[in-house]
Amino acid sequence: MSVPSYLKTSFELLARAFPDGIRDDEYLSVLTMLHPHMSDRNLADLVSAFMGRERTVLNDVYLVGGRIADGASDVDESVRKKLIDAGYDDWAAE
């Protein structure tokens, strides 16, 4: 799967954290975790490429961004652990 060079490390993070893909029940938590560190468009492009979904992911990114702005940032603990174990903290510090 080809991704732009500026999304390469983010794509690799997802590949390490979710080697079998992102399940539907993990999807919004992944967006919520990555949202503070990426532009809306880049996050949508990344997750679209990783999951093989159309750009409708952008609407979900806007949804998550609105929820975060309203103070809701619920992330499933299993998703948080997968991302942290895959190097999330180092990725976020880039």
Secondary structure, 3 states (H helix, E strand, C coil): CCCCHHHHHHHHHHHHHCCCCCCHHHHHHHHHHHHHHCCHHHHHHHHHHHHCCCCCHHHHHHHHHHHHHCCCCCCCHHHHHHHHHCCHHHHHHC
